[in-house]
């Protein structure tokens, strides 16, 4: 009779003897890396002659965190499949700030999910997680978080141009995740963010992390992104204002429209007419709370009641002013989703 299947009991790695046993086992496996192992097919041992991973032992050598400017060993081969990608990203395991061992899985899960999602972005190559783990392990044993300098050194070892790192805190059913993306060459912080939510919403929070780290406000293609050299999103969110008056040739007055973005108070924070083409704001009035005059050859074709479509400058203006977004799907179906105003939220 077959024996009843039972899972192995969980190992408590907060106990030093268990942690030491795991470190010893990893060292044993590490000592077997870089060797040549023949394939065994049908009982026959076959040597392939592929030694592409030979000599990678230096890459796995301990990290000298005291000297970030020290000479770096050659990194491993670039991630496969995207050799022409503009950016190579390494996602480090997220640190457990509350230090409860029962929550350690969250940091690995966030990193695994981010890595998997980033692989779907054409312009990004992602360093495989198994390459990162061996390097980051030496820091984890010391219970230390990865600061910017350490992230840059890890990135150089991994051949990455950008390193994503972060941490999380859990308080009962709530969790806060912080993340940052650091440019390896100069240490510039490309993006920083903080996301709060319930532990039961962890998958949704991870999706938000990917969106904010990669596109952020650029996801909907507002006008501030028109000046970017390496990122040109298609406008994906528009709003329409009705024509209420035709005060003269080449002029039309729209109802309301003063949805001005936060920041410098300069003209680039104003909404911009988009359709019909050939319209612009007037320099004297701009976009107003009561009315928004527009000028241009296309104005002569407009009548009262016609709509003019505009683009906003940043991401939040429309979510503050409107309760819903109407979403046109690729198959032509129309859906409606609430904005944060529609959900009764107020930020700031």
C-alpha positions as a LaTeX table, in Angstrom:
\begin{tabular}{lrrr}
\hline
Residue & $x$ (\AA) & $y$ (\AA) & $z$ (\AA) \\
\hline
Unk1 & 0.00 & 0.00 & 0.00 \\
Unk2 & 1.41 & 3.46 & $-0.95$ \\
Unk3 & 2.44 & 5.71 & 1.94 \\
Unk4 & 0.24 & 8.71 & 2.67 \\
Unk5 & 1.64 & 11.88 & 1.17 \\
Unk6 & 2.66 & 14.51 & 3.70 \\
Unk7 & 4.35 & 17.86 & 3.18 \\
Unk8 & 7.65 & 18.42 & 4.91 \\
Unk9 & 7.26 & 20.64 & 7.99 \\
Unk10 & 8.22 & 24.28 & 7.64 \\
Unk11 & 11.78 & 25.19 & 8.61 \\
Unk12 & 12.21 & 28.08 & 11.02 \\
Unk13 & 15.15 & 30.00 & 9.56 \\
Unk14 & 15.11 & 32.47 & 12.46 \\
Unk15 & 16.94 & 29.71 & 14.37 \\
Unk16 & 20.66 & 30.00 & 13.83 \\
Unk17 & 21.24 & 26.25 & 13.39 \\
Unk18 & 18.71 & 26.09 & 10.53 \\
Unk19 & 20.09 & 29.24 & 8.89 \\
Unk20 & 23.65 & 27.89 & 9.19 \\
Unk21 & 22.61 & 24.58 & 7.62 \\
Unk22 & 21.03 & 26.41 & 4.70 \\
Unk23 & 24.14 & 28.56 & 4.18 \\
Unk24 & 26.31 & 25.44 & 4.20 \\
Unk25 & 24.04 & 23.75 & 1.65 \\
Unk26 & 24.15 & 26.80 & $-0.63$ \\
Unk27 & 27.93 & 26.92 & $-0.39$ \\
Unk28 & 28.10 & 23.26 & $-1.34$ \\
Unk29 & 25.96 & 23.86 & $-4.42$ \\
Unk30 & 27.93 & 26.98 & $-5.24$ \\
Unk31 & 31.12 & 24.95 & $-5.28$ \\
Unk32 & 29.66 & 22.77 & $-8.02$ \\
Unk33 & 28.87 & 25.68 & $-10.35$ \\
Unk34 & 31.06 & 26.33 & $-13.38$ \\
Unk35 & 31.99 & 22.69 & $-13.93$ \\
Unk36 & 31.36 & 20.65 & $-17.05$ \\
Unk37 & 28.58 & 18.08 & $-16.68$ \\
Unk38 & 27.82 & 15.74 & $-19.59$ \\
Unk39 & 24.30 & 15.18 & $-20.80$ \\
Unk40 & 23.00 & 11.64 & $-20.29$ \\
Unk41 & 20.67 & 10.64 & $-23.13$ \\
Unk42 & 19.55 & 7.03 & $-23.41$ \\
Unk43 & 22.29 & 6.03 & $-21.00$ \\
Unk44 & 24.99 & 7.66 & $-23.15$ \\
Unk45 & 27.13 & 10.48 & $-21.71$ \\
Unk46 & 27.42 & 13.33 & $-24.20$ \\
Unk47 & 29.79 & 16.30 & $-23.83$ \\
Unk48 & 28.36 & 19.34 & $-25.59$ \\
Unk49 & 31.51 & 21.45 & $-25.41$ \\
Unk50 & 29.46 & 24.46 & $-24.27$ \\
Unk51 & 31.50 & 26.24 & $-21.60$ \\
Unk52 & 29.74 & 29.58 & $-21.79$ \\
Unk53 & 29.40 & 29.80 & $-18.01$ \\
Unk54 & 33.02 & 28.94 & $-17.22$ \\
Unk55 & 34.88 & 31.65 & $-15.39$ \\
Unk56 & 31.80 & 33.13 & $-13.75$ \\
Unk57 & 33.16 & 32.37 & $-10.28$ \\
Unk58 & 34.70 & 35.86 & $-10.06$ \\
Unk59 & 31.29 & 37.36 & $-10.70$ \\
Unk60 & 29.96 & 35.47 & $-7.68$ \\
Unk61 & 32.81 & 36.57 & $-5.41$ \\
Unk62 & 31.86 & 38.47 & $-2.21$ \\
Unk63 & 30.87 & 42.10 & $-2.67$ \\
Unk64 & 33.18 & 44.70 & $-1.21$ \\
Unk65 & 30.59 & 47.12 & 0.13 \\
Unk66 & 33.27 & 49.31 & 1.68 \\
Unk67 & 34.59 & 50.39 & $-1.72$ \\
Unk68 & 31.94 & 51.04 & $-4.34$ \\
Unk69 & 34.60 & 52.36 & $-6.76$ \\
Unk70 & 36.72 & 49.19 & $-6.70$ \\
Unk71 & 37.33 & 47.27 & $-9.92$ \\
Unk72 & 34.39 & 45.10 & $-10.90$ \\
Unk73 & 34.72 & 41.58 & $-12.32$ \\
Unk74 & 33.18 & 41.02 & $-15.72$ \\
Unk75 & 29.40 & 40.69 & $-15.48$ \\
Unk76 & 27.52 & 37.61 & $-16.71$ \\
Unk77 & 26.30 & 37.46 & $-20.33$ \\
Unk78 & 23.47 & 39.91 & $-21.10$ \\
Unk79 & 19.89 & 38.70 & $-20.65$ \\
Unk80 & 18.83 & 36.58 & $-23.59$ \\
Unk81 & 16.19 & 37.58 & $-26.08$ \\
Unk82 & 16.65 & 41.38 & $-25.91$ \\
Unk83 & 20.26 & 42.14 & $-26.80$ \\
Unk84 & 19.18 & 45.38 & $-28.51$ \\
Unk85 & 17.13 & 46.65 & $-25.57$ \\
Unk86 & 17.89 & 50.22 & $-24.50$ \\
Unk87 & 17.68 & 49.46 & $-20.76$ \\
Unk88 & 18.73 & 46.43 & $-18.71$ \\
Unk89 & 16.93 & 46.25 & $-15.37$ \\
Unk90 & 17.79 & 44.26 & $-12.24$ \\
Unk91 & 15.00 & 43.92 & $-9.67$ \\
Unk92 & 16.34 & 43.24 & $-6.18$ \\
Unk93 & 14.39 & 41.49 & $-3.44$ \\
Unk94 & 12.39 & 43.97 & $-1.37$ \\
Unk95 & 13.44 & 44.39 & 2.28 \\
Unk96 & 11.16 & 43.37 & 5.15 \\
Unk97 & 11.26 & 46.43 & 7.43 \\
Unk98 & 9.04 & 44.94 & 10.12 \\
Unk99 & 11.45 & 41.95 & 10.28 \\
Unk100 & 8.70 & 39.39 & 10.87 \\
Unk101 & 10.04 & 36.16 & 9.30 \\
Unk102 & 6.48 & 35.11 & 8.46 \\
Unk103 & 6.35 & 37.99 & 5.95 \\
Unk104 & 9.69 & 37.32 & 4.23 \\
Unk105 & 7.93 & 35.74 & 1.26 \\
Unk106 & 6.41 & 39.12 & 0.34 \\
Unk107 & 9.76 & 40.66 & $-0.67$ \\
Unk108 & 10.64 & 37.76 & $-2.95$ \\
Unk109 & 7.11 & 37.74 & $-4.37$ \\
Unk110 & 7.19 & 41.44 & $-5.25$ \\
Unk111 & 10.56 & 41.07 & $-6.99$ \\
Unk112 & 9.44 & 37.96 & $-8.90$ \\
Unk113 & 6.23 & 39.65 & $-10.05$ \\
Unk114 & 7.99 & 42.86 & $-11.12$ \\
Unk115 & 10.60 & 40.86 & $-13.04$ \\
Unk116 & 7.94 & 38.82 & $-14.85$ \\
Unk117 & 5.92 & 41.91 & $-15.79$ \\
Unk118 & 8.92 & 43.92 & $-16.96$ \\
Unk119 & 9.91 & 41.17 & $-19.40$ \\
Unk120 & 6.82 & 42.05 & $-21.45$ \\
Unk121 & 8.11 & 45.57 & $-22.17$ \\
Unk122 & 9.92 & 45.52 & $-25.52$ \\
Unk123 & 12.52 & 48.19 & $-24.75$ \\
Unk124 & 13.62 & 46.55 & $-21.46$ \\
Unk125 & 15.86 & 43.54 & $-20.84$ \\
Unk126 & 15.56 & 42.03 & $-17.37$ \\
Unk127 & 18.35 & 40.28 & $-15.44$ \\
Unk128 & 17.12 & 36.79 & $-14.39$ \\
Unk129 & 16.27 & 36.46 & $-10.72$ \\
Unk130 & 18.63 & 33.51 & $-10.12$ \\
Unk131 & 21.61 & 35.71 & $-11.07$ \\
Unk132 & 20.51 & 38.40 & $-8.64$ \\
Unk133 & 19.82 & 36.12 & $-5.68$ \\
Unk134 & 23.38 & 34.87 & $-5.33$ \\
Unk135 & 24.75 & 38.40 & $-5.16$ \\
Unk136 & 22.10 & 39.85 & $-2.87$ \\
Unk137 & 22.29 & 36.90 & $-0.49$ \\
Unk138 & 25.45 & 38.21 & 1.18 \\
Unk139 & 23.57 & 41.37 & 2.15 \\
Unk140 & 20.50 & 39.48 & 3.35 \\
Unk141 & 22.62 & 37.40 & 5.72 \\
Unk142 & 23.65 & 40.60 & 7.45 \\
Unk143 & 20.05 & 41.75 & 7.63 \\
Unk144 & 20.90 & 44.98 & 5.85 \\
Unk145 & 18.77 & 46.94 & 3.42 \\
Unk146 & 20.21 & 47.86 & 0.04 \\
Unk147 & 21.00 & 51.58 & $-0.17$ \\
Unk148 & 21.67 & 53.49 & $-3.41$ \\
Unk149 & 25.43 & 52.84 & $-3.34$ \\
Unk150 & 24.99 & 49.12 & $-2.79$ \\
Unk151 & 22.30 & 49.01 & $-5.50$ \\
Unk152 & 24.71 & 50.64 & $-7.95$ \\
Unk153 & 27.43 & 48.12 & $-7.14$ \\
Unk154 & 25.05 & 45.20 & $-7.51$ \\
Unk155 & 23.90 & 46.68 & $-10.82$ \\
Unk156 & 27.47 & 46.89 & $-12.13$ \\
Unk157 & 28.09 & 43.28 & $-11.15$ \\
Unk158 & 24.93 & 42.22 & $-12.97$ \\
Unk159 & 25.55 & 44.30 & $-16.10$ \\
Unk160 & 22.38 & 46.33 & $-15.46$ \\
Unk161 & 21.81 & 49.97 & $-16.34$ \\
Unk162 & 18.94 & 50.41 & $-13.86$ \\
Unk163 & 18.38 & 48.75 & $-10.47$ \\
Unk164 & 14.95 & 48.57 & $-8.83$ \\
Unk165 & 14.94 & 48.12 & $-5.05$ \\
Unk166 & 12.47 & 48.70 & $-2.26$ \\
Unk167 & 11.01 & 47.70 & 1.06 \\
Unk168 & 7.68 & 46.90 & 2.68 \\
Unk169 & 6.01 & 47.27 & 6.07 \\
Unk170 & 3.06 & 45.25 & 7.26 \\
Unk171 & 0.76 & 46.44 & 10.05 \\
Unk172 & $-1.99$ & 43.89 & 10.55 \\
Unk173 & $-4.03$ & 43.66 & 7.34 \\
Unk174 & $-2.35$ & 46.74 & 5.81 \\
Unk175 & 0.89 & 46.90 & 3.85 \\
Unk176 & 3.03 & 49.78 & 2.59 \\
Unk177 & 5.46 & 49.24 & $-0.29$ \\
Unk178 & 8.15 & 51.73 & $-1.24$ \\
Unk179 & 10.25 & 51.37 & $-4.38$ \\
Unk180 & 12.89 & 53.25 & $-6.31$ \\
Unk181 & 14.69 & 52.90 & $-9.61$ \\
Unk182 & 18.35 & 54.01 & $-9.62$ \\
Unk183 & 20.53 & 54.62 & $-12.67$ \\
Unk184 & 23.71 & 52.56 & $-12.22$ \\
Unk185 & 26.07 & 54.83 & $-14.15$ \\
Unk186 & 25.52 & 57.98 & $-12.10$ \\
Unk187 & 23.29 & 57.07 & $-9.17$ \\
Unk188 & 20.41 & 59.26 & $-10.36$ \\
Unk189 & 17.03 & 58.27 & $-8.95$ \\
Unk190 & 14.77 & 57.75 & $-11.94$ \\
Unk191 & 11.60 & 57.06 & $-9.97$ \\
Unk192 & 10.45 & 56.77 & $-6.37$ \\
Unk193 & 7.02 & 55.79 & $-5.15$ \\
Unk194 & 4.99 & 54.68 & $-2.16$ \\
Unk195 & 1.90 & 52.47 & $-2.37$ \\
Unk196 & $-0.47$ & 51.54 & 0.47 \\
Unk197 & $-3.16$ & 48.89 & 0.50 \\
Unk198 & $-4.44$ & 45.69 & 2.03 \\
Unk199 & $-2.41$ & 42.49 & 2.11 \\
Unk200 & $-5.29$ & 40.84 & 0.27 \\
Unk201 & $-4.73$ & 43.38 & $-2.55$ \\
Unk202 & $-1.05$ & 42.48 & $-2.98$ \\
Unk203 & $-1.41$ & 41.40 & $-6.62$ \\
Unk204 & $-3.12$ & 44.68 & $-7.54$ \\
Unk205 & $-0.46$ & 46.65 & $-5.65$ \\
Unk206 & 2.27 & 44.87 & $-7.62$ \\
Unk207 & 0.55 & 45.80 & $-10.89$ \\
Unk208 & 0.50 & 49.44 & $-9.77$ \\
Unk209 & 4.21 & 49.24 & $-8.99$ \\
Unk210 & 4.99 & 48.19 & $-12.55$ \\
Unk211 & 2.83 & 50.94 & $-14.03$ \\
Unk212 & 4.27 & 53.69 & $-11.84$ \\
Unk213 & 7.90 & 52.60 & $-12.24$ \\
Unk214 & 7.75 & 52.27 & $-16.02$ \\
Unk215 & 5.26 & 54.85 & $-17.27$ \\
Unk216 & 3.68 & 56.63 & $-14.31$ \\
Unk217 & 1.78 & 59.67 & $-15.54$ \\
Unk218 & 2.97 & 58.87 & $-19.06$ \\
Unk219 & 0.55 & 55.94 & $-19.25$ \\
Unk220 & $-2.22$ & 58.22 & $-20.52$ \\
Unk221 & 0.07 & 60.40 & $-22.68$ \\
Unk222 & $-0.48$ & 63.91 & $-21.26$ \\
Unk223 & 1.17 & 66.88 & $-22.94$ \\
Unk224 & 4.15 & 67.20 & $-20.56$ \\
Unk225 & 5.53 & 64.01 & $-22.11$ \\
Unk226 & 5.57 & 65.48 & $-25.63$ \\
Unk227 & 9.05 & 66.90 & $-25.02$ \\
Unk228 & 10.64 & 63.59 & $-23.96$ \\
Unk229 & 13.33 & 62.33 & $-26.33$ \\
Unk230 & 13.18 & 58.59 & $-25.52$ \\
Unk231 & 9.53 & 58.18 & $-24.59$ \\
Unk232 & 6.70 & 59.17 & $-26.92$ \\
Unk233 & 3.35 & 57.88 & $-25.66$ \\
Unk234 & 0.24 & 58.14 & $-27.79$ \\
Unk235 & $-2.45$ & 60.40 & $-26.26$ \\
Unk236 & $-4.77$ & 57.97 & $-24.49$ \\
Unk237 & $-7.00$ & 60.28 & $-22.42$ \\
Unk238 & $-8.96$ & 63.25 & $-23.76$ \\
Unk239 & $-11.77$ & 65.48 & $-22.53$ \\
Unk240 & $-14.33$ & 67.41 & $-24.55$ \\
Unk241 & $-15.68$ & 70.93 & $-24.07$ \\
Unk242 & $-18.73$ & 72.29 & $-25.93$ \\
Unk243 & $-18.61$ & 75.45 & $-28.05$ \\
Unk244 & $-20.89$ & 78.10 & $-26.51$ \\
Unk245 & $-20.02$ & 81.19 & $-28.60$ \\
Unk246 & $-18.39$ & 82.29 & $-31.84$ \\
Unk247 & $-17.16$ & 85.80 & $-30.98$ \\
Unk248 & $-15.45$ & 86.40 & $-34.32$ \\
Unk249 & $-13.54$ & 84.93 & $-37.27$ \\
Unk250 & $-11.01$ & 82.30 & $-36.23$ \\
Unk251 & $-12.32$ & 82.30 & $-32.64$ \\
Unk252 & $-14.55$ & 80.00 & $-30.59$ \\
Unk253 & $-15.40$ & 80.05 & $-26.90$ \\
Unk254 & $-15.63$ & 76.77 & $-25.01$ \\
Unk255 & $-17.48$ & 76.17 & $-21.76$ \\
Unk256 & $-15.26$ & 75.84 & $-18.64$ \\
Unk257 & $-11.94$ & 74.00 & $-19.11$ \\
Unk258 & $-9.58$ & 75.53 & $-16.54$ \\
Unk259 & $-8.07$ & 72.20 & $-15.57$ \\
Unk260 & $-4.58$ & 73.44 & $-14.84$ \\
Unk261 & $-1.85$ & 71.05 & $-13.66$ \\
Unk262 & 0.15 & 71.58 & $-10.49$ \\
Unk263 & 3.72 & 72.83 & $-10.66$ \\
Unk264 & 5.41 & 75.89 & $-12.04$ \\
Unk265 & 2.35 & 77.84 & $-13.21$ \\
Unk266 & 3.84 & 78.15 & $-16.70$ \\
Unk267 & 1.92 & 77.68 & $-19.99$ \\
Unk268 & 3.02 & 74.04 & $-20.24$ \\
Unk269 & 0.66 & 73.28 & $-17.31$ \\
Unk270 & $-2.41$ & 74.31 & $-19.32$ \\
Unk271 & $-4.60$ & 71.88 & $-21.27$ \\
Unk272 & $-4.06$ & 71.92 & $-25.01$ \\
Unk273 & $-6.65$ & 71.70 & $-27.84$ \\
Unk274 & $-6.19$ & 68.45 & $-29.78$ \\
Unk275 & $-9.14$ & 67.91 & $-32.15$ \\
Unk276 & $-10.04$ & 69.38 & $-34.50$ \\
Unk277 & $-6.45$ & 70.11 & $-35.44$ \\
Unk278 & $-5.36$ & 73.70 & $-35.91$ \\
Unk279 & $-6.64$ & 75.20 & $-32.65$ \\
Unk280 & $-4.70$ & 76.78 & $-29.78$ \\
Unk281 & $-5.34$ & 78.73 & $-26.60$ \\
Unk282 & $-5.20$ & 82.52 & $-26.59$ \\
Unk283 & $-2.27$ & 84.07 & $-24.79$ \\
Unk284 & $-4.43$ & 86.61 & $-22.97$ \\
Unk285 & $-6.87$ & 84.23 & $-21.27$ \\
Unk286 & $-5.58$ & 80.65 & $-21.45$ \\
Unk287 & $-7.89$ & 78.03 & $-19.96$ \\
Unk288 & $-10.48$ & 79.49 & $-17.61$ \\
Unk289 & $-12.82$ & 78.23 & $-14.94$ \\
Unk290 & $-15.82$ & 79.76 & $-16.73$ \\
Unk291 & $-14.71$ & 79.71 & $-20.36$ \\
Unk292 & $-11.78$ & 78.76 & $-22.58$ \\
Unk293 & $-11.38$ & 80.72 & $-25.84$ \\
Unk294 & $-9.53$ & 79.01 & $-28.70$ \\
Unk295 & $-8.26$ & 80.42 & $-31.94$ \\
Unk296 & $-7.14$ & 79.04 & $-35.28$ \\
Unk297 & $-8.41$ & 78.26 & $-38.79$ \\
Unk298 & $-10.44$ & 75.27 & $-37.54$ \\
Unk299 & $-12.56$ & 77.58 & $-35.37$ \\
Unk300 & $-14.41$ & 78.84 & $-38.47$ \\
Unk301 & $-15.87$ & 75.35 & $-38.99$ \\
Unk302 & $-17.28$ & 75.15 & $-35.45$ \\
Unk303 & $-20.83$ & 75.93 & $-34.36$ \\
Unk304 & $-22.45$ & 76.22 & $-30.94$ \\
Unk305 & $-22.82$ & 72.77 & $-29.42$ \\
Unk306 & $-19.85$ & 71.26 & $-31.28$ \\
Unk307 & $-17.20$ & 69.61 & $-29.13$ \\
Unk308 & $-13.51$ & 70.41 & $-29.02$ \\
Unk309 & $-11.28$ & 67.67 & $-27.63$ \\
Unk310 & $-8.36$ & 68.65 & $-25.40$ \\
Unk311 & $-5.42$ & 66.96 & $-23.72$ \\
Unk312 & $-4.43$ & 67.68 & $-20.13$ \\
Unk313 & $-0.85$ & 68.39 & $-19.02$ \\
Unk314 & $-0.26$ & 65.83 & $-16.24$ \\
Unk315 & $-2.16$ & 62.84 & $-14.87$ \\
Unk316 & $-4.36$ & 64.01 & $-12.02$ \\
Unk317 & $-6.36$ & 66.93 & $-13.35$ \\
Unk318 & $-9.14$ & 64.91 & $-14.95$ \\
Unk319 & $-9.37$ & 62.45 & $-12.06$ \\
Unk320 & $-9.94$ & 65.45 & $-9.79$ \\
Unk321 & $-12.64$ & 67.00 & $-11.99$ \\
Unk322 & $-14.59$ & 64.07 & $-13.41$ \\
Unk323 & $-16.27$ & 61.12 & $-11.71$ \\
Unk324 & $-15.76$ & 58.59 & $-14.51$ \\
Unk325 & $-13.51$ & 57.67 & $-17.40$ \\
Unk326 & $-15.17$ & 56.14 & $-20.45$ \\
Unk327 & $-12.82$ & 53.49 & $-21.82$ \\
Unk328 & $-12.90$ & 52.46 & $-25.47$ \\
Unk329 & $-11.52$ & 48.95 & $-25.85$ \\
Unk330 & $-9.72$ & 47.60 & $-28.91$ \\
Unk331 & $-12.77$ & 45.55 & $-29.90$ \\
Unk332 & $-14.93$ & 48.69 & $-29.95$ \\
Unk333 & $-16.68$ & 47.98 & $-26.66$ \\
Unk334 & $-17.21$ & 50.93 & $-24.32$ \\
Unk335 & $-16.73$ & 50.61 & $-20.57$ \\
Unk336 & $-16.87$ & 53.03 & $-17.66$ \\
Unk337 & $-14.53$ & 53.14 & $-14.65$ \\
Unk338 & $-14.59$ & 55.59 & $-11.72$ \\
Unk339 & $-11.83$ & 58.13 & $-11.11$ \\
Unk340 & $-10.65$ & 58.69 & $-7.56$ \\
Unk341 & $-13.15$ & 61.55 & $-7.33$ \\
Unk342 & $-15.80$ & 59.06 & $-8.41$ \\
Unk343 & $-14.67$ & 56.76 & $-5.61$ \\
Unk344 & $-15.02$ & 59.59 & $-3.10$ \\
Unk345 & $-11.27$ & 59.96 & $-2.59$ \\
Unk346 & $-9.36$ & 63.20 & $-2.01$ \\
Unk347 & $-5.54$ & 63.27 & $-2.09$ \\
Unk348 & $-3.98$ & 66.40 & $-0.65$ \\
\hline
\end{tabular}
